[in-house]
Amino acid sequence: MKGEKSTKNKFLFVSKWGEILDIANAVQQEGNEVRLYIKSKPSKEIGFGFVKKVSKWEDHTDWADIIIFDYSGYGAVATELRNSGKLVFGGTEYTDKLEIDRNFGQDEMKRHKVKILPYQDFDNFKDAIEYVEKNPNAYVLKPSGETQDMKHLLFVGNDENGDDVKRVLQAYDKSWGDMGTIQLQRKVNGVEVSVAAFFNGNQFVYPINITFEHKKLFPKELGVSTGEMGTSMFWTNDSPIFDATLKKFENTLAKEKFVGHIDINCIVNNNGIYPLEFTPRFGFPQIFIQRAGILEPIGQMFMKLARGENFKISTKKGFQVGAYMVVPPFPFDDDKTFKLFSKDAVVIFKKEMKEGIHPMHLKKVNNQWLITGDMGIALLVTGTGITMKDAQKTMYNRISNVLINHSYYRTDIGDRWQEDSDKLWAWGLL
């Protein structure tokens, strides 16, 4: 922000899969010193040539002015470091559990008087089939507990009597047999929307972020669930969805001394707001699109949050959108295909661009951006604008300036806003 003195600080980023490269690179370009650790072996090359890499992050905590964890699971060590006097941006054991233990997250919502959808857990498919037969309804089938990373098991039913979910459960029973916990959650129709905010150890910092995710591989929500293909968002100081969900957790997060970013995704309709699950860490690609809309240096923002400062984040008016540019075998895990089509593929720009290009699973060799890792996520490209259409136009113009062999991306990121916004206004939720 204008008038604020910029201080050079030492940032240590601790990353699970290297997703945080874009933020680490941006913080370095702001004049700070950066070191990046990546846990995943296939992801070890990510960031090479962009920022300084380290092989054991624990050896660099004394060097760092601030330590930033980009994923859940580090809550205990983050709290320990915080208690020792270090500035830390990251979760706690409590916030880790909110995400990792789905049932705990639901119980905490109930405890904080947040309305939730009915759900039931099962240790085998046969019991789940029997439950659907006795309680006909539309359900969402979710992997839970140790199986929750198996995204291909997620199935969203459409039949009001649950026949489609029953068929899927029967097929899973034949192909998978006994496995870990699965969850059936009552399905409601409406708009899927996430509300997110940064927390400074004492309270939420405004504005808050309203996000609309596009999870399927193909336009119009067709194909497999990828985790995410792109997102549209805006910043606001007031949100009935925030007040009904995250705001109720402010005192609990303050007791935890949580410093970080927390998101809760919901289905909303004219009957109310139904939270689904927490993400008490950076969202990907959410954080990169947020960065496109944040006007102050993001490293400076992290320092202020970790110090417990109460301030207003300076953000752009209007909308921000972002789309992943991916290559084979994304979203699948196929090492042979990745090596054949994508390993060390070059990212080429027709003309030089400084804004809206966020490096993902890349390394830099002789000033060339090359794809590495094993997942096939090359870039996140963003656009901003006063209207959603302006933001989309800017983003897709930037995408057209990029050449990556065999790349693909969603062509409809942000299109849902026209219909979703009408509904949200009508329901009094904007």
C-alpha positions, 0 to 999 in steps of 0.5 A: 500500500502507498506510504507503507515502508517495505522491509526485506524479510526471510520467508521459509515455505514448507510445501506438500506438493510444491503448489505454493511456488507462485506465491513463493516466487511473488514474495521473492519478486517483492524483494524478500529472501525465499527458501522453499521445501517440497515434501513429495518426491515426484515434485522435488524439481518444482521451483528449481531456477525460480527460488532457492530450494532446501532439502530439510526445512527444519534446518532453516527455521532459525534463518527464517523471519516467517514460516509458511505451511501450505497444507494441512497436517503440520498443525502440531509443529506450526503451533510448537514453532509459534509458541517458541516465538516464531512468526508462523502462517499455518494451521493448528491440530484443531484446524487440521482435524476440521479438514482431515476428520470429516465427522469432527468437522460436522460435529464442530459445525453443530457445536457452533450452531451452524446448520448442516445436512444429515449424513451417515458413515458406513464401513462397508458398501452393503450397509450403505446400500441397505440404508438407501433402500430403507431411506430413499432420497437423493444422496452424495456419496463421499470417501471419508477418513483414510479413503478421502483422497480417492476422489474418483469414488465421489458420486453426486446422485440425482435420483430423488429415491437414491436409485443411482447411488444404490447402483454405484454402491453395488458396482463399488461393492463388486469392484472394491469389496471391503475398504475404508469409511464412506459417507452418505450425505443428503443432497440438496439442490442450489448454488455451490459457493465458498466463503473464505477469510484470513485470520490473524490469530485473534480475529478475521481480517476483512474483506472476505472472499466469495468463491465459485469453483469449477471442479469438472474437467470439461465445460458445463460440468462434464467429465471427471472431478479434477479437484479444480479446473478454475475459479471465479471470485470477488471480495466483500465486507459483508456476507450473510453466508459468512455470518452464518458459518465461519463468523461463528468460529471466530472465538474458537480460532482465536483460542487456537491462535490460528494464523492462516486462511480458512474456507468453507464450501456450502450449498445455498438455496431459498431454504437456507445455507448448508455448509459441506466441509472446511479447508483451513489452509490455502485453497488451490488455485484460490490463493493465486486468484486472490493474489491477482485481486490483492493490491498490497505486496502479499509477503507484507500481508502474510507478515502483518497477519502473523504478527496479529495486526488488525488491518484491512486488506487492500483489494481490487473492486469487481471480479477475479477469475482463474483457469488452470492450463494442464497437460496429459495425463491430468487429472490422472496418475500415469507416469508413462503418459506424463513422460511421453507427452509432458515432462520438460515440455516448454511454456512459450509466450507469444509476447512477454506478459508480466501479469496474470501468469502464475507458474505451477509445476514448473522449473526454470532452465536457461530462462525457459519454463519447463513442466516438471512434477508428475501431475501435469499442471502447467500454469494458472492464468488469471484475469480481473475486471469490474464485471465478470465478463471483463475479467473473463475476457482478460484471462482468455486473452492471456491464455491465447498468448501461451503456447504449451504443446498438448495443453487443455483448459476450461473455456467457461470459467465464470459463466455460471455467475450470470445465473448464480448471482440472480439466485443469490440476490433473490435469496438475499445472500449477496 
